[in-house]
C-alpha cells in the first residue's frame, strides 16, 4: 500500500503525513520554502515537482526508502474534530472549488436530493439555514463512514486517525504529532529538530488557507451547530480522534486539547 498522503522535501530534511483540513497548505509551503527559499506560486497541492509526494511516481521509491529506514524526522498535524468537520462542510459542500465548480461534481446535488441539504450560492450571498444543513450533512458523513453509502467516505471528513494510521501500519514512525490549535509551537519543534537549506522564520510565514473566500462565512459560534444528536454523531465518527489526540468531546466550545499526545499510545493503537 505504501505511504499515501506523504510528502517529503527534496533535500529529505523532513517527512510529513498530510491530514486534510489540518493546516496542510501552510505546512506544505513551509516545506517547499525550507528547500528553495521561495513559496510555490499557487496551491501547494497542485505542485508537481520540487516537493516529493507519494502521488508522484518519481517520488515513491525515495519516500519509501526514507520512511522505512526512518532516515528523516517524520511528523503530522491534527485538529479538533468539531472544527474540522465544520470546515469540511463550509469548504467542500458549500464552497465553490478552485476550478470554479462544486466539489466532486454530482455530490452536492446528491446531498440536496437525499438529505435535504441546502448550500446556497454566490448569487444570493450563500443564504441558507447553516445549522440545519450542517446537521443533515453530519448524517451523510456518518453514513459514508459507517456504511460506505451512498459513497465511500471523503478524505476531508474521514477520521484523522485513519490518515495517521496508514503511515504507521506500512512501516513508518512519527517523531512528532502536533495540534493545529498550537501551530507555531508544534511547527517550531519540527524546525528545531531538522536542518534545512533555507532558514524558516515562522513569525514571517503567511497562513495559506486555500479554502478561504470561495464559500459562505460561518455565521454562528462552533457550539451552535452541535445539539445532543450532532454531538453523538460526531463522537460515533471521531471517537478515536478525540481520545488519541486529546480533544474535549464534552464541550464543543473548547477547541483546545486537554492533554498531551502520547506518541507510544498512537503507534500502539494505530499500528495494528
C-alpha positions, 0 to 999 in steps of 0.5 A: 500500500505504501505511504499515501498522503506523504510528502517529503522535501527534496533535500529529505530534511523532513517527512510529513503525513498530510491530514486534510483540513489540518493546516496542510497548505501552510505546512506544505509551503513551509516545506517547499520554502525550507528547500528553495527559499521561495513559496510555490506560486499557487496551491501547494497541492497542485505542485508537481515537482520540487516537493516529493509526494507519494502521488508522484511516481518519481517520488515513491521509491525515495519516500519509501526508502526514507520512511522505512529506514526512518532516515528523516524526522517524520511528523503530522498535524491534527485538529479538533474534530468539531472544527474540522468537520465544520470546515469540511462542510463550509469548504467542500459542500458549500464552497465553490472549488478552485476550478470554479465548480462544486466539489466532486461534481454530482455530490452536492446535488446528491446531498440536496436530493437525499438529505435535504441539504441546502448550500446556497450560492454566490448569487444570493450571498450563500443564504441558507439555514447553516445549522440545519444543513450542517446537521443533515450533512453530519448524517451523510458523513456518518453514513459514508463512514459507517456504511460506505453509502451512498459513497465511500467516505471523503478524505476531508471528513474521514477520521484523522486517525485513519490518515495517521494510521496508514503511515504507521501500519506500512512501516513508518514512525512519527517523531512528532504529532502536533495540534493545529490549535498550537501551530507555531509551537508544534511547527517550531519543534519540527524546525528545531529538530531538522536542518534545512537549506533555507532558514524558516522564520515562522513569525514571517510565514503567511497562513495559506488557507486555500479554502478561504473566500470561495464559500459562505462565512460561518455565521454562528459560534462552533457550539451552535451547530452541535445539539445532543444528536450532532454531538453523538454523531460526531463522537460515533465518527471521531471517537478515536480522534478525540481520545488519541489526540486529546480533544474535549468531546464534552464541550464543543466550545473548547477547541483546545486539547486537554492533554498531551499526545502520547506518541507510544499510545498512537503507534500502539493503537494505530499500528495494528 
